[in-house]
Each structure stands twice: as C-alpha cells, then as structure tokens.
Amino acid sequence: MAEGYHGVHEKLVDRFGTKGDAFYTFVTCLFALAVSGLAAYVFKQPLLFPSLGPTALLFFEQPLAKLSSPRNTLIGHSWLSWPALCL
C-alpha cells in the first residue's frame, strides 16, 4: 500500500509506482486548469494566469503541505496581484 495516498491516487501508485503518481498529478492539474479556462470563457474574464499552473501542481502533489494551504495561496496571489489591479 502506498503511504500517504488515498482513493484513486493510492490505487494508481500501487499499480504503476511513480508513473501512476505522475499520471494522477497530470490529470488532476489538467482538470483544474480546464475548469478555470471554461469559467474564463463563460464569464469572458482572464482567469488563467501564469501562477495558476504551479499552484494546481502544488495542491495536487502535496495537498497536506503547509505551502498548499488555502490561506497561503490566497495571501500569496493577493499580494502579487495587487500591482496588476492598480494599473
């Protein structure tokens, strides 16, 4: 059994090892970015921005890490986005 993994992620890691881990991370990040892109298209707003990809990777690769907490993400994106909003 893969330690620290749950559900589908655990099954993929058990069966395929690191390739299963990489596949799970790729698919979940792709799904998160696709949902964000669809929302951007529907609302006609630029919701895809450069730091979204690394954030999605961090959320799905290390969901329990301190850096992956919603608090740190919101503070980080807010702090780095305010100059663009001021333009």
N, C-alpha and C positions, 0 to 999 in steps of 0.2 A: 504494500500500500504506500502511496505517495504521501509523505508527511506535509501537512500544511495546505493541502489542496482539498477541494470539496466538489461534489457533483460531477458534472461533465468534465471539468478541468482535471479532476482526480483520475477519472477513467481514461482520459487521453494520455496523461502522464504515465499511468500504469502500463498501458498498452504500447505506447510509442516512445516513451522516455522524453528526452529533451526536444525531440521533433514534435511530440504531442503538445508540449508546453509552448513551443514557438507557434504552432498552428492555432492553439486556443487564443494566445495573445494577439496574433494577426487578425483572426476572425472577429474577436470582440472589439478591437480598436477600429477595424473597418466598419463594423456595425454602428459604433458610436459616432464616427465621423459621417457615415451615410445619413443617420438620423439628424445630425446637426445640419448637414448640407440640404436635406429635404426641408427642414424648418426654415433655413435661409431662403430657399426657393419659394416656399409658400408665403412667407412674410415679406419677401423682397428686401431682405436685410442681409448685410455681410456678416454672417455668424461664424464663418470659418476663418480662423486667424492662425498665424504660424505657431503659437504656443499650444494650440488645442491638441495637436498630434502627440507631442511629448507628455502632455497631461493625461491623455487617454491611455497611453502606454504605461505610465506610472500607476494609474488607477487599476488597470487590469493585471499588471505584472506583480505589483506589491500592494494589494489592497489594504493591508493592515499596517503598513509602514506609517510612521509619523508624517512624512512628507506627503503622503496620499490623503491626508485628512481634508475634508471639505473646507475647514477653517483656513488652513494654509493655502489651499488653492484659491479660494475667494480673495483672501488678502493679497496674495501674490499677483493675481490677474488685475485686481482693482488698482493696486499700487503702480503696476506697469502700464495700465491702460489710461490712466487719467491724463497724461500729456496728449494722447491722441484725441481724447474727448474735448480738450481745451482748444483744439485747432478749429 
